[in-house]
Amino acid sequence: MKTHLFKCFCAAILVLCVSCGKDESSSGSPSSPSSGMSGNQQKSRPGKLRFLDRIDPEKYPEAKGPESPVLIRWDFSKEEEYPYSYSQIMSQETDMGEGRSIKADMDAEGDLVFKSEGDKTARLVLQDMKIRMNMKGESEPMIQNMPPVVVQGVQENGTMKTGMSQQELLLAVLFPMPEKAVKPGETAEKPAAMPFNLAGSVITVTGKCRTKHTGCVTVDGDTCVRLETDIDISEFNIPPEIKGTYECCFKGRSVFYYSLKEKAFISGNLALLINMKIEADIPKMNVPDSSMKLPDKMQMSMSMDSLITLKRKKK
């Protein structure tokens, strides 16, 4: 159980267990869960974000910025590095049914670096990451150093050259970049999706990411755009062939600051909540040892609530 929870936490840190839809202007955008499908269309009810009150701890002074729309983009035209400190805290609860449940508090610290290739693309490197997990009832924490994780082909608009959508959500939630230029008070919306494995059958959970330009502020003498993003991925369609009760929800809210001068993000905080639940019959099995009693149903639920903080390091 400990190892299972530890792997779940590592996956949550990387946000690689989910995928994000491409821009509407490109092919492959996630469709509505009901389009072209029959079955039971559902929408999971998102819970409350535990760390919501910690996504905007700094109160920066307002600044006079451009009234015209601003295009939020990286500048990868030169070989340059954009280093950030990365930290994450998480509270997780897993219930396996029949009174088997476990709670754990976890945290991670490391570095996240964008390394520009000078050709308008970059690679994202997550390195020197140390994870600590404290389980309820255990006196000693589990500690592990993660190997480096590299995401190649990141473009200036935050999408990927290769179109690998699993990594694109990592980019989309950590560095919100509207598809179009936005002016103060304007909100841009893009589709988003994540896979949900139902005992071997993978369905798609869909939703939207909404990013709002809420004005400009001064951060360490630099004029920055304040971007507030809401993430809600919780709609899905259960095919009629699949029986059982299922819930899946990926919800988040963030506040990030983008430097107009440097064309890079300065800092940001992201509160995330991932809820999953499965209740389904287990296929009957002929077991030679008749004394062994197998459960009739599979019951599992998992809730992961976390706060991610990114801060630009001085070069």
N, C-alpha and C positions, 0 to 999 in steps of 0.2 A: 504493500500500500504506500509506503514512504517513497519508494522509487517511482511509482506511478504518479504521485502528486508532484514529485520533483520534475519529472518530464513534462507534465502539464504546465508547470510554472515556466519552464524554459521556453515552451512553445508560446505561451502568452507574452513573454517578454519580447520575443521576436515578432510577434503579431503575424506569424507565418501560417497559422492555422486557418486563415481566412483570405478571401480574395476580393479585389475591388474592380468594379466595372471601368471600362475605358471611357474616354470622352464620347459624347453623343455624336460628334462629327466623324468618329472612326467606327469601323465594323466591330461586331462582337459585343455591343453594349448589352448588359443584362436586361432581359425582358421581364414583363410582369409575370408573377408566378402562375397566373391563371391563363396566360395567352397560349393557345394551342394545346392545352392540357385539360384532362378531366381529373377529378379527384376532390379532396377536401382542402379547400383553401383556408389557411389559418394565419393569424397574426398573434405572435407571442406578446404578452403584456410586460413591457420593460419595468424593472424595479427601479428603486431610487439609487442614484449615484452616491456612494458613501463619501467620496472625496470631492464632491461638487464645490464645496465652499473653499477649496484650496487651489482652484485653477487660476486665480488672478490675485495673488497675494500682494503684488506691487501696484501702487497707485501712482502712475507716472503723470506728470503735468501735461495738459493738452498742448498741442503744437499746431501751427498753421500749416496745413499740407495742401496739396493740389485738390481743387474742387472737381477737376476732370477725372475720368476713370483711370485707374492705375492697374497696370498689368503686373501681377505677382509672378516673377520668374527668377531663376538662378542665373548667374553669369559664369558659364563654363567655357568661355572663349580663350582663357589662359590657363596654363598649368598652375593650379593653386589649391590650397587645402582650406576647408572650412571645418575646424574642430569644435566639438561640443562635449561637455560633460553630460552623461546620461545616468539618471537614477530612477528607480521604480520601487514602489512599495505595493504590496498586494495582500489582501485577505481572501482566503479560499475556504470553501466548505463543500465537501463531497459526501453524498448520502448514497450508499449502495443497497438500501432497503434492509428490512429485518433488523432494524436497530443498529446497523453497521454504518457509522458516520465518523468523519474526521475533520478537524478544523486545523488550519495552519496559517501563520503569518509569515510573509516572505519579503525580502528586499534584495535589490541588485544595484550595483554601481559599476560604471565603466566609461568608455569613451566611444563616441560616434563621430566619424569623420567623413566628410564628402571630399573626395580627391578628384579634382577636375583633370580630365585628360587633355584639355586645350582644344578639343574638336566639338564643343558644345554638348559633350556627354561627360559623365563622371561615374565613379564607383563609390558606393556607400560601404563603409567598413565599421562594424561593431566589434570593438576589441577590448582587451583587459577587463572583461566582465566577470565579476565575482558575485555569486548568488548565495544567500543565507536563508534557510528555512527553519522556522521554529514551530514544531507541532505541539498541539495541546497535550499535556501529560508527559512530554519529554523534557528532560533537563538540559540536554546538549543539542545545539542546532546542527543541521546538516549544511556543510559548506562545500561549494564546488566552483572551480574556475572554468568558464566556458571557452571553447576554442573560438578564434575569430570567425565572424560571419561577413561575407562579402556579397554585395549586390551590384552587378555590373550593368552598364548600358543605361544609366539614369539620364534622362534628358532634362533640359532646362525648365520644362513645364511640369516636372515631377513624375512623368510617366516613364515607361521603359521601352527601349528600342526593340527588345525582343518580345514585348507583349506578355511577359510572365506575370499574370494577374495576381498570383499569391503574394509576390513581393510588392506589388503596386499598392496594396492596402497599407502595408508598412509605411510606404512613402506618403500616401494620402492622409493618414491619420496623424503622423508625426509632423508633417510639413504641409498644411492645407494650402493648395494653390488653385484658385478658381479657374475654370476653363477660359473665362473671358476677363477683360479689364473691368474693374468694379470701382464705383465712386462712393464717397461717404454715404452710409445708410443703405447701400444696395446689397442684396443677397444673391449669391450664385449657387445653383443646385446641380448636383451630378448623381447619377445612379451608382449604387454600390451593391455588392453581393458577397456571400460567403458560402462554402460547401457545408453540408450537414450529413454525416454518415449515419444511416439508419440500418445498422447491423449488416453492412455490405452494400446497401443501396444508397448512393449519394444523390441528394437533392440540393437545390439551390435556394438559399434564403436571400431575399432581396430587400432593398431599402434605399435610402438617400443620404448624402452628405450635403449639408447646407452651410455655406461659409458667408459671413457678413463682414463688410468693411465698416467698422464702428468708429472711424475717425483716426486722427494722427496724434501721437504723443512724443515726448522727448525722452529718450533713453540714453543716458551718459553723453548728452550733447548731440545725439543723432536723432533725426526725425524718422519715426517709424510708423507704419500702418498697423493698427490693432485689428486682428482678425479673430472673430469668434465663430466657432464651428460646432454644429450639432450633427451627430451621427445616429441614425436609427435604422438598423438592419434586422427586421423581425417578421417579414411576410414570407410565407412559403406554401407550397401545395403538396399535400400527401397523396400520392397515387392510390387508387382504390385497391390495388393488389397488396399494399402494405397496411397491416393492421396494427393498432396500438395507439398510444397517446404520446405526443411529442411536443416539445417546446424548444425554441432556439432563439436567442436574442443577443445582439451585439449593439450596445448603446454607449455613446460617449459625448463629451463636450470638452472643448479646449479653447484656450486663449493664447495666441501667438503674436509675436511682434516681428515685423519685416522691415529691414532698413532700406530706405529709398536710395541712399547713397551707395551702399555696398552691394545691393541686390542679393541680400542673404538674410536669413532669419537670425535674430538676436537671441531670443529665448522663447519659452513656451511651457505650458502645463496642460496635461491631458488627463481627464478622469474617464475611466473605462469600466464597463460592466458587461460581463459575458455570462449568460445563463443558459444551461442546457438541461433537458429532462427527457428520459426515455422510459416508457412503461409498455412492455410488449410480451406476448406469450413466447415461451421457449419451446422449440420443437421437441417432441417426445423422443427419448432415447432408450434403447434396450441395454440395461446395465447388468452384467453377469452377477454382481454382488447385490442381491435384492435388499440388503440392509441399508444400502446407500440411498438416501432420499435427495433427489434433485429438485430445485425450485421450479414451480410452474411458470413463473413470470420473471422477466428481467426488469429490475427497477434500478434506475440510477439518475441522480441529479447532481449538477455541479454549478456552483456560483463563484465567479472570480471578479473581485472588485479591486481596481488598482489606480494608482496615480503615477504618471510619467512626467518627469521634469527634464527639460533640455536647456542648457545655458551655453552660449557661445564663449569659447576660450580665447584669450588674447594671444595673438601670434607672436 
